Amino acid sequence: MAPAYSFKGKGRVTCLLLSLALVSLCPHAHSALTDSWWQRLSTLGTWPWQQHSSSNPSATTDVVLDKQSKHLAAAGPAVAASGQELDDVQTVWSPEAVQLLPRLAEFADEENLDLERAKRMGKITSVAYCSDAAVIQAWTCTRCQRVDKYKVYEVVFDQQWDLLGYVGYDEAQDAITVAFRGTDSSNWGNWLNNLKAWRANQMLPIPEAPHAMVHAGFYNLWSKSSLQANITRLVGELVALHPTPRLFVTGHSMGAALANLCALDLKFAHQFTEVRSWTFGSPRVGNLAWQQLFAQHVTESWRFTHNRDVVPSLPPQMIGFHHVGREAWTVDMSGQGGLIELKILVCDSSGEDPSCHNSACMLGLCTSVADHLVYLGIEMYRDASEC
């Protein structure tokens, strides 16, 4: 068996990197270069998740496909259009792979990660996928019942843009919360395909910091839809009812990008002294200056990634995008008796720790759809039986 993380043919790697650089500088080269470059990657080396898979990976995948077929079907056109071969494999790492994943460890107290709080915020995020504003407002869904001492103030749904977020008061944490749904299954594939269209990744300036730039698409979703105006207003009303300095924001996938923008916007609009963020499967939102601005004004930020989730790989870092910190990379390990054990690698504060999610795939470009749809054991997609 070839060693993991080995590369075959340094010259081919160099040529590929030069091709990728050309794509970012010359939009017209996009279609000519991207049709086959993902296929070329597969010849460069091998990776732990490929070598050290479970004894019957298809069985694990089948469980995922049963509940996630709508999401995976929607991703189909995106795969064909982009030339990138996504996969629907739910990654499980073998015990031997631990040796190849730096600093892999269970949650440690000194890392300051409150895992129970993160799970609570994950459950609040999951509720947003129920999509029915009346059900969320009444807090009657099965997922809703998993979050106690919580009161929804109002749900915001923009039908034209197909965006949903809701504002509430979390009595258990004495915090005003804002949660965002990611793209639903009906257009998930189209959204992912647009995110991979590099020539569309123009960035817009943030007024508070002229050098901080964010993805134009995310900025427009937040500012040109009804979300920004309504959520800013609703949070102001809720502050009057519950005078607390604490704002918690959360979201998954596209909703994670919206949560990042919302956190800073509301920090400036309502002068919160404590702003905390939990996101799951977030794409890169802006550049390094944006990451620094975010770190300066957000009290606590946890950006969860999962195995080989495709979305945190996008848009690529090589064209100027930079993740916010602090990443917590969740990894599913094969344990004794065939049980799957969740382990968490708490990464550095840079947002781009090379030993975390970026290390899981070739050139940091992951492809798993299945890994994107479950975080901390919480389903991040619509399930009619729970809504």
C-alpha positions as CSV (number, residue, x, y, z in Angstrom):
1,M,0.0,0.0,0.0
2,A,1.4,3.4,-0.9
3,P,2.0,5.7,2.0
4,A,-0.7,8.3,2.7
5,Y,0.0,11.9,1.7
6,S,2.5,10.7,-0.9
7,F,2.7,12.6,-4.2
8,K,3.6,11.1,-7.5
9,G,5.3,13.5,-10.0
10,K,6.2,16.9,-8.6
11,G,6.2,18.3,-12.1
12,R,2.5,17.6,-12.5
13,V,1.7,19.3,-9.2
14,T,3.6,22.4,-10.3
15,C,1.9,22.5,-13.7
16,L,-1.5,22.1,-12.0
17,L,-0.8,25.0,-9.6
18,L,0.2,27.2,-12.4
19,S,-3.0,26.3,-14.2
20,L,-5.1,27.2,-11.2
21,A,-3.3,30.5,-10.9
22,L,-4.0,31.2,-14.5
23,V,-7.7,30.5,-13.9
24,S,-7.9,33.1,-11.1
25,L,-6.2,35.7,-13.3
26,C,-7.8,35.0,-16.6
27,P,-11.5,34.2,-16.5
28,H,-11.6,33.2,-20.1
29,A,-9.3,30.3,-19.3
30,H,-11.9,28.9,-16.8
31,S,-13.8,26.5,-19.1
32,A,-10.7,25.2,-20.8
33,L,-8.9,24.3,-17.7
34,T,-11.5,23.2,-15.2
35,D,-13.1,20.4,-17.3
36,S,-10.5,17.9,-16.3
37,W,-8.4,19.2,-13.5
38,W,-10.3,17.4,-10.8
39,Q,-9.6,14.2,-12.7
40,R,-5.9,15.0,-12.8
41,L,-5.9,15.4,-9.0
42,S,-6.8,11.8,-8.5
43,T,-3.5,10.7,-10.1
44,L,-1.3,12.7,-7.7
45,G,-1.4,10.7,-4.6
46,T,-3.4,8.8,-2.0
47,W,-5.0,10.0,1.2
48,P,-5.9,8.5,4.6
49,W,-9.7,8.5,4.1
50,Q,-9.2,6.5,0.8
51,Q,-6.8,4.0,2.3
52,H,-8.2,3.6,5.7
53,S,-11.9,3.4,5.0
54,S,-14.4,1.3,6.9
55,S,-14.6,-2.4,6.0
56,N,-17.9,-1.8,4.3
57,P,-18.1,1.9,3.3
58,S,-21.1,1.4,1.1
59,A,-23.2,0.4,4.1
60,T,-22.4,3.6,5.8
61,T,-23.2,5.5,2.6
62,D,-26.5,3.8,2.1
63,V,-27.7,5.1,5.5
64,V,-26.9,8.6,4.4
65,L,-28.5,8.3,1.0
66,D,-31.8,7.1,2.5
67,K,-32.4,10.4,4.2
68,Q,-30.4,12.7,2.0
69,S,-31.3,11.6,-1.5
70,K,-33.0,15.0,-2.3
71,H,-29.8,16.9,-1.5
72,L,-27.6,14.5,-3.4
73,A,-29.9,14.5,-6.4
74,A,-29.9,18.3,-6.5
75,A,-26.1,18.2,-6.5
76,G,-26.0,16.2,-9.7
77,P,-26.2,19.0,-12.3
78,A,-23.6,20.9,-10.4
79,V,-21.2,18.1,-10.7
80,A,-21.7,17.7,-14.4
81,A,-21.4,21.5,-15.1
82,S,-18.2,22.0,-13.1
83,G,-16.2,18.9,-14.0
84,Q,-15.7,18.2,-10.3
85,E,-16.5,14.8,-9.1
86,L,-18.3,15.2,-5.8
87,D,-18.9,12.0,-3.8
88,D,-21.7,10.9,-1.4
89,V,-19.3,9.0,0.9
90,Q,-19.7,9.5,4.6
91,T,-16.1,9.4,5.7
92,V,-15.0,7.1,8.5
93,W,-11.3,7.1,9.4
94,S,-9.5,4.0,10.6
95,P,-7.5,4.0,13.9
96,E,-4.3,3.9,11.7
97,A,-5.2,7.3,10.2
98,V,-4.8,9.0,13.6
99,Q,-1.1,8.9,13.0
100,L,-1.5,11.0,9.9
101,L,-3.8,13.6,11.5
102,P,-1.8,16.0,13.7
103,R,-3.0,16.8,17.1
104,L,-6.1,14.7,16.7
105,A,-7.7,14.4,20.1
106,E,-10.9,14.3,22.0
107,F,-12.3,17.6,23.4
108,A,-10.0,19.0,26.0
109,D,-11.1,21.5,28.7
110,E,-8.1,23.7,28.2
111,E,-9.2,24.4,24.6
112,N,-12.2,26.5,25.8
113,L,-14.6,24.7,23.5
114,D,-18.0,24.3,25.2
115,L,-19.2,21.3,23.3
116,E,-22.6,21.2,24.9
117,R,-23.2,24.8,24.0
118,A,-22.0,24.1,20.5
119,K,-24.5,21.3,20.2
120,R,-27.3,23.5,21.5
121,M,-26.5,26.1,18.8
122,G,-26.4,23.2,16.2
123,K,-29.9,22.2,17.2
124,I,-31.1,25.7,16.9
125,T,-29.6,25.8,13.4
126,S,-31.2,22.5,12.5
127,V,-34.6,23.9,13.3
128,A,-34.2,26.5,10.5
129,Y,-34.3,23.7,7.9
130,C,-38.0,23.0,8.9
131,S,-38.6,26.0,6.6
132,D,-42.3,26.4,7.6
133,A,-42.3,29.8,9.3
134,A,-45.5,29.0,11.2
135,V,-44.1,25.7,12.6
136,I,-40.9,27.4,13.7
137,Q,-42.8,30.4,15.2
138,A,-45.0,28.0,17.2
139,W,-41.9,26.0,18.2
140,T,-43.9,22.7,17.9
141,C,-41.6,20.6,15.6
142,T,-39.7,17.6,16.9
143,R,-36.4,19.4,16.5
144,C,-37.8,22.4,18.4
145,Q,-38.6,20.2,21.4
146,R,-34.9,19.4,21.7
147,V,-34.1,23.0,22.7
148,D,-35.7,23.9,26.0
149,K,-36.1,27.4,27.5
150,Y,-36.1,29.0,24.1
151,K,-38.6,31.6,22.7
152,V,-38.8,32.5,19.0
153,Y,-39.5,36.2,18.5
154,E,-40.1,36.2,14.7
155,V,-39.2,34.2,11.6
156,V,-38.0,36.1,8.5
157,F,-38.6,34.3,5.1
158,D,-37.7,35.9,1.8
159,Q,-39.6,34.0,-0.8
160,Q,-37.9,35.7,-3.8
161,W,-34.4,34.8,-2.5
162,D,-35.5,31.6,-0.8
163,L,-33.8,32.7,2.5
164,L,-34.8,32.0,6.0
165,G,-33.6,33.1,9.4
166,Y,-35.2,33.6,12.8
167,V,-34.6,35.7,15.9
168,G,-35.2,34.5,19.4
169,Y,-34.4,34.8,23.0
170,D,-32.5,31.9,24.6
171,E,-33.4,32.0,28.3
172,A,-31.0,29.3,29.2
173,Q,-28.1,31.4,28.0
174,D,-29.6,34.9,28.5
175,A,-28.8,35.7,24.9
176,I,-30.5,37.0,21.8
177,T,-30.0,34.5,19.0
178,V,-30.1,34.7,15.2
179,A,-30.1,31.4,13.2
180,F,-29.9,31.0,9.4
181,R,-30.9,28.1,7.2
182,G,-28.6,27.0,4.4
183,T,-29.9,26.4,0.9
184,D,-32.7,23.8,0.8
185,S,-32.6,20.7,-1.3
186,S,-34.4,22.1,-4.3
187,N,-31.5,24.4,-5.3
188,W,-28.6,23.1,-3.3
189,G,-26.7,21.9,-6.3
190,N,-27.1,25.1,-8.2
191,W,-25.8,27.1,-5.2
192,L,-22.8,24.9,-4.9
193,N,-22.1,25.2,-8.6
194,N,-22.3,29.0,-8.5
195,L,-19.9,28.9,-5.5
196,K,-17.4,27.0,-7.6
197,A,-17.6,29.4,-10.5
198,W,-14.4,31.3,-9.6
199,R,-14.8,34.1,-12.1
200,A,-17.9,35.1,-10.2
201,N,-16.1,35.4,-6.9
202,Q,-15.8,39.2,-6.9
203,M,-15.5,40.7,-3.5
204,L,-17.1,43.9,-2.1
205,P,-15.8,46.2,0.6
206,I,-17.2,46.4,4.1
207,P,-17.9,50.1,4.9
208,E,-16.3,49.8,8.4
209,A,-13.0,48.5,7.0
210,P,-12.1,49.4,3.4
211,H,-9.6,46.6,3.1
212,A,-11.9,43.9,4.3
213,M,-13.6,42.3,1.3
214,V,-16.3,39.7,1.2
215,H,-17.8,37.5,-1.4
216,A,-20.2,39.5,-3.5
217,G,-22.8,36.8,-3.6
218,F,-23.0,36.4,0.1
219,Y,-23.0,40.2,0.6
220,N,-26.0,40.5,-1.8
221,L,-27.9,37.7,-0.1
222,W,-27.6,39.5,3.2
223,S,-28.0,43.1,2.1
224,K,-30.3,43.0,-0.9
225,S,-32.8,40.5,0.4
226,S,-35.2,41.3,3.3
227,L,-32.9,39.6,5.9
228,Q,-30.6,42.5,6.8
229,A,-33.3,45.2,7.4
230,N,-35.8,42.9,9.1
231,I,-33.4,41.0,11.4
232,T,-31.7,44.3,12.4
233,R,-35.1,45.7,13.3
234,L,-36.2,42.6,15.2
235,V,-33.1,42.3,17.2
236,G,-33.5,45.9,18.3
237,E,-37.1,45.2,19.4
238,L,-35.9,42.1,21.3
239,V,-33.1,44.0,23.0
240,A,-35.8,46.3,24.4
241,L,-37.7,43.3,25.8
242,H,-34.7,41.5,27.0
243,P,-31.9,43.9,27.8
244,T,-28.9,41.7,27.4
245,P,-25.4,42.4,26.0
246,R,-25.2,39.0,24.5
247,L,-25.8,38.1,20.8
248,F,-25.3,34.6,19.5
249,V,-25.4,33.9,15.8
250,T,-25.4,30.5,14.1
251,G,-25.9,28.9,10.7
252,H,-25.1,26.1,8.4
253,S,-23.6,26.2,4.8
254,M,-24.8,29.3,3.1
255,G,-26.5,30.2,6.4
256,A,-23.1,30.1,8.0
257,A,-21.9,32.8,5.6
258,L,-25.0,34.9,6.4
259,A,-24.3,34.4,10.2
260,N,-20.8,35.8,9.8
261,L,-22.1,38.9,8.0
262,C,-24.9,39.3,10.5
263,A,-22.7,39.1,13.5
264,L,-20.6,42.1,12.5
265,D,-23.6,44.1,11.2
266,L,-25.5,43.7,14.5
267,K,-22.4,44.4,16.6
268,F,-22.1,47.8,14.9
269,A,-25.8,48.4,14.7
270,H,-26.7,47.6,18.4
271,Q,-23.4,47.9,20.2
272,F,-23.4,44.4,21.6
273,T,-20.5,43.9,24.0
274,E,-20.6,40.1,23.6
275,V,-21.0,38.6,20.2
276,R,-20.5,34.9,19.8
277,S,-20.7,32.8,16.6
278,W,-21.1,29.1,15.9
279,T,-21.2,28.0,12.3
280,F,-21.3,24.6,10.6
281,G,-19.9,23.7,7.2
282,S,-19.2,27.3,6.3
283,P,-17.7,28.5,3.0
284,R,-15.0,31.1,3.0
285,V,-16.7,34.5,3.2
286,G,-14.0,37.1,2.7
287,N,-10.3,37.9,2.6
288,L,-7.6,38.0,5.3
289,A,-8.5,41.6,6.3
290,W,-12.1,40.4,6.7
291,Q,-11.0,37.6,9.0
292,Q,-8.9,40.0,11.1
293,L,-11.9,42.4,11.3
294,F,-14.1,39.5,12.4
295,A,-11.7,38.4,15.0
296,Q,-11.3,41.9,16.4
297,H,-15.0,42.4,17.0
298,V,-16.4,38.9,17.7
299,T,-15.9,37.7,21.3
300,E,-16.0,34.0,20.5
301,S,-16.1,32.2,17.1
302,W,-16.3,28.5,16.5
303,R,-16.3,27.3,12.9
304,F,-17.1,23.6,12.7
305,T,-15.9,21.4,9.8
306,H,-16.6,17.7,9.3
307,N,-14.4,15.1,7.7
308,R,-14.1,16.0,4.0
309,D,-17.1,18.4,3.7
310,V,-16.9,20.0,0.3
311,V,-18.2,23.4,1.3
312,P,-15.4,24.7,3.6
313,S,-13.1,24.2,0.6
314,L,-14.9,26.9,-1.3
315,P,-14.2,29.5,-2.6
316,P,-10.5,28.5,-2.8
317,Q,-8.0,30.1,-0.5
318,M,-5.6,30.4,-3.5
319,I,-7.6,33.2,-5.0
320,G,-7.6,35.4,-1.9
321,F,-10.4,34.0,0.4
322,H,-9.6,33.3,4.0
323,H,-11.7,31.4,6.6
324,V,-12.5,33.0,10.0
325,G,-11.3,31.2,13.1
326,R,-11.5,29.2,15.2
327,E,-11.9,25.9,13.4
328,A,-13.0,22.8,15.2
329,W,-12.6,19.9,12.8
330,T,-14.9,17.0,13.7
331,V,-13.7,13.6,12.6
332,D,-15.6,10.3,12.6
333,M,-13.2,7.5,13.7
334,S,-13.8,3.8,13.5
335,G,-13.8,2.4,17.0
336,Q,-13.9,-0.9,18.7
337,G,-16.8,-3.2,17.6
338,G,-17.4,-1.2,14.5
339,L,-18.7,1.8,16.4
340,I,-18.0,5.3,15.1
341,E,-16.4,7.7,17.6
342,L,-16.6,11.4,17.1
343,K,-13.3,13.2,17.8
344,I,-12.6,16.9,17.6
345,L,-9.4,18.6,16.5
346,V,-9.3,22.1,17.9
347,C,-7.3,24.1,15.4
348,D,-5.3,27.3,15.7
349,S,-6.9,30.7,15.5
350,S,-5.6,31.6,12.0
351,G,-8.7,30.2,10.3
352,E,-6.5,28.2,7.9
353,D,-4.8,25.7,10.1
354,P,-3.0,23.4,7.6
355,S,-3.3,20.4,9.9
356,C,-7.1,20.5,10.1
357,H,-9.8,20.3,7.3
358,N,-7.3,21.7,4.8
359,S,-5.2,18.6,5.3
360,A,-7.9,16.1,4.5
361,C,-7.9,16.4,0.8
362,M,-5.6,17.1,-2.1
363,L,-4.7,20.8,-2.3
364,G,-7.3,21.4,0.4
365,L,-10.2,20.8,-2.0
366,C,-12.6,18.3,-0.5
367,T,-15.6,16.7,-2.3
368,S,-17.9,15.0,0.2
369,V,-21.6,16.0,0.1
370,A,-22.6,13.5,2.8
371,D,-20.1,15.0,5.3
372,H,-21.7,18.4,4.8
373,L,-25.1,17.3,5.9
374,V,-24.5,16.1,9.5
375,Y,-22.7,18.0,12.2
376,L,-22.1,16.8,15.8
377,G,-24.7,14.1,15.0
378,I,-27.3,16.8,14.1
379,E,-29.0,16.7,10.7
380,M,-28.5,19.9,8.8
381,Y,-31.2,19.3,6.1
382,R,-35.0,19.1,6.0
383,D,-36.6,16.0,7.3
384,A,-40.4,16.1,7.2
385,S,-40.7,13.6,10.1
386,E,-39.0,16.1,12.4
387,C,-40.6,19.3,11.2
